[in-house]
Amino acid sequence: MRDFLDTLIIEFDKGLKSSFINKNVSNRVYPANDLKENKLSELERNHSSSLMRVNHAGEVCAQALYLGQSLTAKDISIKAQMLKAADEEEDHLAWCSKRLEELEDNQSVFNPVWYTLSFSIGMLTGLAGDKWSLGFVEETEKQVVSHLDSHLHKISKKDLKSKAIIEQMKQDESGHADQAKESGSRELPEELKLGMSRVAKVMTSTSYYF
């Protein structure tokens, strides 16, 4: 129990700090690295930065969920899967952070709140059992893919950098959903899916402005 509590404190503290720090170093190449920065109007730039702030907040949540789930996973292979996904979400976090810097804007002031809630939800879903936990991952990532797809349609066509980042994130998140399904995820009740969608809407609408 002591080892578990020590790990819990360390992981929570590490993730919470990442909610404050403007991290922009990733393990993988920045998707927008070789793309031209086209001139955007003030309206286009503000919209792009708001959408990327939402995506950054979403990655804070995703990292927290996976770390929380990894702590309470029963199967060692599922635990490893969750940790690997969390590492990929750290890349997304860094990419969004870097893009926000390029757009001269800030991350959401509510990130510590999103992290704390998501970490707690992750632990609870893990305690419900690995199949339910994987089901939560699959549904979460499906909703994220849909959300990212909507951003690709909303963002200015001139903002090639943000689009490249979103495209790569969308590909990774879809892979997480597929992997969860292949690992034996259990489909969640429709009521829970709807509840997840409503919570996500609160987070995205708030992070767009703050």
N, C-alpha and C positions, 0 to 999 in steps of 0.2 A: 504493500500500500504506500509506503514511504517513497519508493522508487517512482511509482505512478504519479504521486503528488509533485515530486521534484520535476518530472518530465512535463507534467501539466503546466506548472509555473513557468518553466523555461520556454516551452513552445508558445504559451500565451503571451509572455513578455516579448519574445522575439517578433511575433506577428503584430502585436500592438505597436511596437516601435516602428515597424515597417509602414504602419498607417500614418505616422507623422513624418518620417524621413522621406525626402524627395529622391528615392532611389531610381537611378536610370542606367545601371549596369546589369546586363543580362548574360546568360550563358550562351544564348543563341544570337545570331546576327540580327540587328535591328532591321525589320522589314522595309523601312523607309530610307535606309542608308544611302542608296544611290539615286534617289528620286529628287527631282527638281522641286524647290519650294516656290510654287506659283503665287503671284500676288493676289491676295484675297481682299474683298471689301471688308469694312469694319463689321458689317452684319454677318458675312460669311465666316469671318474669323471668330467672332463671338459664338456663333452657332457651333462651329467645329470644336472650340475649346470646351463648350458646355457638354457636348456629346462625349468628348474624350474624358471629361471629369466624371461623367456617369459611368463610362467604361472602366476608369481607374477604380472607382468605388466598387463596381461589380467584381473586379479582380481582388480587391481587399476582402470582399465577402467570400469569394471562391476559395482563396487561400485559407481563410479561417475555417470554412466548412470542411475542407479536405484534412486539415491538421486536426480538427476536432474529431472527425470520423476515424482518422488513423489511430488516435489514442484509445478508442473504445472498440476497434475492430477485433473480432474473435480470431479470424483466420490470418495467418502470417502473410500469405500472398495478397490478401485484400488490403492489409495494412501497407504493404510495399506499393501496391497499386495507388493507394490514396496519397502516399508520400511523393511518388513520382509525379502524379497529377499536380500536387501542390507546388513542386519545383517548376513545372511548366507555367503555372499561374504566376509564379514570381517573375518569369520572363515577361508575361503580359503586363504585369504591374510596372515593370521597368520601362517597357515600351510606351505605355500610356503616360507615365511620369515624364519621360523624355519628350514626348509629343506636346504635353502641356507646357513644358519649358519653352519649346520652340514657338508655341503659340502665345507665350508670355502670359500664362494664366496659372491658377492654383488648383490643387486637389480639394476635394470636399472636406469641409470642416467637421463633418459628421463621421468621417472614416473610423475613428475609435469606437463610435457607437455601433456602426455596421459590423466592425470586426468582432466586438464582444458578443453581439446577438448571434452572428453567424457561427462563431466558435462554439457557443452553447448549443445551438441547434445541431451542429455537426456531432457533438458528443452524444446528444440525445438520440439522434438517428442511428448512431453506431451501437448504442445500448439496445436499440430495438431489434438488432440482429443484422448480420452482414447482407442478407438478401434485400431487406428493407432499406438498408443504408445505400446499397447499389441502386435500388429503385429511385431513391431520392436524388442520387447523382445523375442518373439517366434523365429524369424529368427536369431537374435544374438545368442541365446542359442543353436540353431541347429548347427550353424557354430562353436560354441565353442566346442560342443560335438564331432563334426567331427575332430576338431583340437586336442582335448585331446586324441581321439582314435588313431590318427596318432602318438602321443607321446608315447603311450603304445607300439607301434610297433618299435619305433626308439630307445627307452631307453634300456640300458643293462638289460638282464634278471637277473643279479645279484643284481641290484639296487631295492630290494624289497620295501624299504621305499618310494622312489619316486613313484613307481608304485601304492602303496596303497593309497597315497595322490591323485594321478591323478584319480584313479578309483572312489574314493568317490566324488571328484569334478565333475566328469562326471555324476555320478548318480544325484547329486544335480542340475546340470545345465539342465539335461533332465527333471527333475521335474519342473523347472521354465518354460521351454518351454511348457510342458503339461498344467500347470496351466494357462498360458497366453491364450492358445487355448481354454480351458474350460471357461475362463472368457469373451470370445467373441472377440478374436483378429481378425484383418482384414489382409488378406494376402497382402504382399507388392509386388509392381511391380518388375518384373525380373531385370530391369535395376538398381533398388535401391539395390536389393540383391547382384548383381554383384559389385556395387560400395562399399558396406559394406565389401565384401570379399577382394577387392583390398586394402582398407584402413587397414584392419586387417593384410594383408600380409606385409604392410610397417611396422606396429608396431611390428609384430613378428620377422621379419628378422632383424630389428634394435636392438630390445631388446636381441636377441640371443647373440650379441657381446658386447653390451654396456648396 
